[in-house]
């Protein structure tokens, strides 16, 4: 029988947590799935670990130089020949029921392009930080302005590492590679205007948080805040008619709050130079468009 899903697993220097992730995957994986590892030029034992995986239909690709997560995902998507694709990350753990539950959702909702499940966050030792809600509730996000506004105000509702998507739609939208921290959020904002998303409130993935996460490194340099400012400004420019004053004001307040909060935390930790750099982002939270800046300078 033809596989219904390709499981893409991007790796980079993941030797510490990969064995646990692979063990959870072996317990959960549907035998009608292909597995595609794509390594982003690791220099540890990652390649040896993934080369030992004996699942049927497993392939391994490797970048000859480090390209980053979203460029690596774009390359992997070109290799997919199944209808659906699942994105699984090297630090996480997959619950035994994950693929069974998600395939059930797909069979019940074949018209939906993107599906994702809830998560439980764990620390570097696998201890629970915050358990995910397990209500079984399903939340539908129909394409259009209303869902787009909800995504702007609520942040990236879509969890990339707990998602299964139609491969054609995921590949069509693709990921922006110049947004290292928030490329998934920018993708979500583009896709939600055209495609239907479905969320299952059931914690089927354990999301591991630790100091080695790229998100921690980016947060220390406030790259995530820089990405957010770029994304919101681009969204305002592209869909200016949909940016009413109330929406713009709410996003300005949200960004200013995050920048100020990060500045305080960095200053308290003694990262004074980075704190000053973060505070310098405050004027950018106005999300001014180029013509507005020119008009202000001319007055």
C-alpha positions in Angstrom: 0.0 0.0 0.0 1.3 3.5 -0.9 2.5 5.5 2.1 0.2 8.3 3.1 2.7 10.5 5.0 6.4 11.4 5.0 7.9 12.2 8.4 10.5 14.9 7.9 13.1 15.1 10.8 15.6 17.9 10.4 18.7 17.4 12.5 21.7 19.5 13.6 24.1 18.4 16.4 21.3 16.5 18.0 23.1 13.5 19.4 22.1 14.2 23.0 18.3 13.9 22.5 18.0 12.0 19.2 18.0 8.5 20.7 15.0 9.3 22.9 13.1 10.9 20.0 13.8 8.0 17.7 12.7 5.5 20.4 9.4 7.4 20.8 9.0 7.5 17.0 9.5 3.8 16.7 6.7 3.2 19.2 4.3 5.7 17.4 5.1 5.5 13.7 2.5 4.3 11.3 4.1 1.6 9.0 2.5 3.4 6.0 4.8 6.4 6.6 8.1 7.2 5.0 10.8 8.7 7.2 13.2 11.4 5.8 16.1 12.6 8.0 17.8 15.7 6.7 21.0 16.7 8.5 22.1 20.3 8.5 25.9 19.7 8.5 26.2 18.3 12.0 29.6 17.9 13.6 28.7 15.5 16.4 27.5 11.9 16.3 24.1 12.8 14.8 24.8 11.0 11.4 25.9 7.8 13.1 22.7 7.8 15.2 20.3 8.4 12.3 22.2 6.0 10.1 21.4 3.2 12.5 17.6 3.7 12.2 16.1 0.5 10.6 12.6 1.7 9.8 11.4 0.7 6.3 11.3 3.6 3.9 13.9 5.7 5.8 16.1 8.0 3.8 18.9 10.4 4.9 19.9 13.6 3.2 22.7 15.9 4.3 23.5 19.6 3.7 27.1 20.1 2.9 27.0 23.4 4.9 24.8 24.7 7.6 21.8 26.3 6.1 19.4 26.8 9.0 16.1 25.1 9.9 13.8 26.7 7.4 16.1 26.4 4.4 16.6 22.7 5.4 12.8 22.1 5.5 12.3 23.7 2.1 14.9 21.3 0.7 13.2 18.3 2.3 9.8 19.3 1.0 11.1 18.9 -2.5 11.8 15.2 -1.8 8.2 14.4 -0.6 6.0 12.3 -2.8 3.2 11.5 -0.3 0.0 13.4 0.2 0.8 14.4 3.7 3.9 15.4 5.6 4.7 15.4 9.3 7.4 17.6 10.8 9.1 16.0 13.8 12.0 17.7 15.6 15.1 16.1 17.1 14.6 17.2 20.7 11.0 16.2 21.1 9.1 13.0 22.1 6.2 11.6 20.1 3.3 10.0 22.1 2.3 6.5 21.0 -1.1 7.7 19.8 0.2 10.6 17.7 -0.1 9.3 14.2 -3.2 7.2 14.9 -5.0 10.3 16.2 -3.9 12.6 13.5 -4.7 10.1 10.7 -8.2 9.8 12.2 -8.6 13.5 12.0 -7.4 13.5 8.4 -9.8 10.8 7.4 -12.7 12.7 9.0 -11.6 16.1 7.5 -9.9 15.3 4.1 -10.5 18.9 2.9 -8.3 20.4 5.6 -4.8 21.4 4.7 -3.1 21.8 8.0 -3.6 20.0 11.3 -1.7 20.1 14.6 -2.0 18.7 18.1 -1.4 20.1 21.6 1.9 19.7 23.4 3.3 19.1 26.9 6.5 21.0 27.6 9.4 19.1 29.2 12.9 20.1 30.4 16.2 18.7 29.4 15.8 15.7 31.7 12.3 14.9 30.4 10.5 16.3 33.5 7.2 18.0 32.8 7.2 21.8 32.8 3.6 22.4 31.7 1.2 19.6 30.8 -0.9 20.1 27.8 -4.7 20.3 28.0 -6.3 16.9 27.1 -9.9 17.8 26.4 -10.1 16.3 22.9 -11.6 19.6 21.7 -11.2 20.5 18.0 -10.8 24.1 16.9 -11.3 25.0 13.3 -9.6 28.0 11.7 -11.3 28.9 8.4 -9.2 30.9 5.9 -9.7 34.6 5.7 -9.4 37.9 7.6 -10.9 36.8 10.9 -8.5 33.9 11.4 -5.6 36.1 10.2 -6.4 38.8 12.8 -6.7 36.1 15.5 -3.2 34.9 14.5 -1.8 38.4 14.7 -3.2 39.0 18.1 -2.7 35.6 19.7 0.7 34.7 18.1 1.7 31.5 16.4 -1.1 29.2 17.4 0.2 26.6 15.0 2.9 24.3 16.5 5.2 23.3 13.7 6.7 20.3 15.6 3.3 18.8 16.2 1.8 19.3 12.8 0.7 17.2 9.8 0.0 19.0 6.6 -0.9 18.4 3.0 2.5 18.3 1.3 1.4 20.3 -1.7 0.0 23.2 0.4 3.0 23.2 2.7 5.4 23.2 -0.2 3.4 25.9 -2.0 3.7 28.4 0.8 7.2 27.3 1.9 9.3 29.0 4.6 11.1 32.3 4.7 14.8 31.5 5.4 15.8 35.0 6.5 13.5 34.8 9.6 15.5 32.3 11.7 13.2 32.4 14.8 9.8 33.2 13.5 9.7 31.7 10.0 6.9 29.3 11.2 4.8 32.3 12.4 5.3 34.2 9.1 4.3 31.0 7.2 1.2 30.7 9.4 0.1 34.2 8.7 0.4 33.7 5.0 -1.3 30.3 4.9 -4.2 31.2 7.3 -5.6 33.6 4.7 -5.9 30.8 2.1 -6.1 27.5 3.9 -8.0 25.8 6.7 -6.3 24.7 9.9 -7.5 22.3 12.5 -6.2 22.0 16.1 -6.7 19.0 18.3 -6.5 19.8 22.0 -4.7 16.6 23.0 -1.0 16.6 24.1 0.5 14.2 21.6 4.0 15.7 21.4 6.4 16.5 24.2 8.2 19.7 23.4 11.6 19.8 25.1 12.9 23.2 26.3 16.5 23.5 27.1 19.3 26.1 26.9 20.7 24.5 23.7 17.5 25.2 21.8 17.9 27.7 18.9 15.0 29.7 20.3 17.0 30.3 23.6 20.0 31.5 21.6 17.9 33.8 19.5 16.0 35.2 22.5 19.3 36.1 24.2 20.0 38.4 21.2 16.4 39.4 20.8 16.4 38.0 17.2 12.8 36.8 17.8 11.7 40.4 18.5 13.4 41.7 15.4 11.7 39.0 13.4 8.3 39.9 14.8 8.7 43.5 14.0 9.6 42.6 10.4 6.7 40.3 10.1 4.1 42.7 11.5 5.4 45.6 9.3 5.2 43.4 6.2 1.7 42.2 7.1 0.6 45.8 7.6 2.1 46.8 4.2 0.7 43.9 2.3 -2.8 44.0 3.8 -3.0 47.7 4.8 -6.8 47.8 4.2 -7.3 45.1 6.9 -5.2 47.0 9.4 -7.7 49.1 11.1 -6.5 51.5 13.9 -7.6 49.2 16.7 -5.6 46.3 15.3 -2.5 48.5 14.7 -2.7 49.9 18.2 -3.0 46.4 19.8 0.0 45.2 18.0 2.1 48.3 18.9 1.2 47.7 22.5 2.0 44.0 22.3 5.4 44.6 20.7 6.3 47.5 23.1 5.5 45.2 26.1 7.7 42.4 24.8 10.6 44.7 24.0 10.4 46.4 27.4 10.0 43.1 29.3 13.0 41.6 27.5 15.1 44.7 28.2 14.3 44.5 31.9 15.2 40.8 32.1 18.5 41.2 30.2 19.4 44.2 32.4 18.7 42.2 35.6 20.8 39.3 34.3 23.7 41.7 33.7 23.6 41.6 29.9 23.7 45.4 29.7 25.0 45.8 26.2 22.3 43.4 24.8 19.7 45.2 27.0 20.5 48.5 25.4 20.3 46.9 21.9 16.9 45.5 22.8 15.7 48.8 24.0 16.7 50.4 20.7 14.0 48.3 19.1 11.3 50.3 20.8 10.8 52.9 18.1 10.4 50.1 15.6 7.3 48.8 17.5 5.3 51.7 15.9 5.4 49.5 12.7 5.7 52.7 10.6 5.6 52.2 6.8 8.3 53.9 4.7 5.9 56.6 3.4 4.9 57.4 7.0 8.5 57.9 8.0 9.1 60.2 5.0 6.0 62.2 5.9 7.1 62.6 9.5 10.6 63.8 8.4 9.1 66.4 6.1 7.0 68.0 8.8 
